[in-house]
Amino acid sequence: MNWLTNVTALVIVAPVLIFTITFMVTQYMTKRTPKAVKRSADVTTFFLILAVHFFMIILFDRSFLLYILLLLFLVGIAFVALYAKSQGEINFRKVIRGYWRICFFTFAILYLLLFVYGIIKSVFLVL
C-alpha cells in the first residue's frame, strides 16, 4: 500500500470517527444528547463531503467534485429561497445552520449508499 491509499482510507473513515468523538465529548460536557448530536453533525459535515468525494474516486475511478460543488450550490439556493418564502425575511445564522445540517443529512445518506455500493461491488469482483 502506498501513502495515497492510506490517506484515502483515513479520509473515508474520518467522518465516523469525528462524529463519534465529537458526540462523546459534547455529551460529556453538556449532558444534553440533542445538543451533542447537532454539534457532532455540524463538525462532521465537511468531512462527510470530503469522504463522499474520495468514495466516488475509489468506486468510479473519476472525480465528481464539480458535481458535488454544484449540488451544494443548488441545495443552498433552494434552501435560501424556501426559507425566505416561509419566513419573509432571512436570518442568516439560521439559514446557514439549516443549510449545513441539510448538507449533513444529504451527504450522510450518500456516504451510506456509497459504502453499501462499495461492499456489493467488492463482493461481485471477488466472485
C-alpha positions in Angstrom: 0.0 0.0 0.0 1.3 3.4 -0.8 0.7 6.6 1.2 -2.2 7.8 -1.0 -4.1 4.7 -0.3 -3.6 5.2 3.4 -4.7 8.8 3.2 -7.8 7.8 1.2 -8.7 5.2 3.7 -8.3 7.7 6.6 -10.5 10.3 4.8 -13.2 7.8 4.2 -13.2 6.6 7.8 -12.8 10.1 9.3 -16.5 11.2 9.4 -17.5 8.2 11.6 -14.6 8.8 14.0 -15.1 12.6 14.1 -18.8 12.3 14.7 -18.3 9.7 17.5 -15.5 11.7 19.2 -17.4 15.0 19.0 -20.6 13.4 20.2 -18.9 11.8 23.2 -17.0 14.9 24.2 -20.1 17.2 23.8 -22.3 14.7 25.6 -19.9 14.5 28.5 -19.5 18.3 28.7 -23.2 19.3 28.3 -25.1 16.2 29.4 -27.6 17.1 26.6 -27.9 14.5 23.8 -29.8 16.7 21.3 -27.1 19.3 21.5 -24.4 16.7 21.2 -26.0 15.3 18.1 -26.3 18.7 16.5 -22.8 19.8 17.3 -21.4 16.5 16.0 -23.3 16.9 12.8 -22.0 20.4 12.3 -18.4 19.3 12.9 -18.7 16.2 10.7 -20.4 17.7 7.6 -17.2 18.9 5.9 -15.5 15.5 6.5 -18.6 13.8 5.0 -18.4 15.9 1.9 -14.7 15.1 1.5 -15.3 11.4 2.2 -18.1 11.2 -0.4 -15.7 12.7 -2.9 -13.0 10.2 -2.1 -15.5 7.3 -2.2 -16.6 8.3 -5.7 -13.0 8.4 -6.9 -12.4 4.9 -5.5 -15.6 3.4 -6.8 -15.9 5.1 -10.2 -12.3 5.9 -11.0 -13.0 9.6 -11.6 -13.7 12.8 -9.7 -17.2 14.1 -9.2 -16.0 17.2 -7.3 -17.6 19.6 -9.7 -20.9 17.8 -9.4 -20.6 17.8 -5.6 -20.0 21.5 -5.5 -22.9 22.1 -7.9 -25.1 20.0 -5.6 -24.0 22.1 -2.6 -24.7 25.3 -4.5 -28.2 24.2 -5.7 -29.2 23.0 -2.3 -28.1 26.3 -0.8 -30.1 28.3 -3.4 -33.2 26.1 -2.8 -32.9 26.3 1.0 -32.5 30.1 1.0 -35.4 30.5 -1.4 -37.7 28.3 0.7 -36.6 29.9 3.9 -37.3 33.4 2.5 -40.7 32.4 1.2 -41.8 30.8 4.5 -40.3 33.4 6.9 -40.5 36.6 4.9 -37.0 37.8 5.9 -33.7 35.9 6.1 -32.0 35.3 9.3 -28.5 34.4 8.0 -27.4 32.5 11.1 -30.5 30.2 10.9 -30.2 29.8 7.2 -26.5 28.8 7.4 -27.1 26.4 10.2 -30.1 24.8 8.4 -28.2 24.6 5.2 -25.2 23.0 6.9 -27.5 20.4 8.6 -29.3 19.6 5.3 -25.8 19.1 3.8 -25.0 16.7 6.7 -28.2 14.7 6.1 -27.7 14.6 2.3 -24.0 13.6 2.5 -24.6 11.1 5.3 -27.1 9.3 3.1 -24.7 9.5 0.1 -21.9 8.2 2.3 -24.0 5.2 3.4 -25.2 4.4 -0.1 -21.7 4.6 -1.5 -20.5 2.4 1.4 -23.1 -0.3 0.6 -22.4 0.0 -3.1 -18.7 -0.4 -2.4 -19.3 -3.6 -0.4 -21.6 -5.0 -3.1 -19.1 -4.1 -5.8 -16.2 -5.8 -3.9 -18.2 -8.9 -3.3 -19.0 -9.2 -7.0 -15.4 -8.6 -8.0 -14.3 -11.5 -5.8 -16.8 -13.9 -7.3 
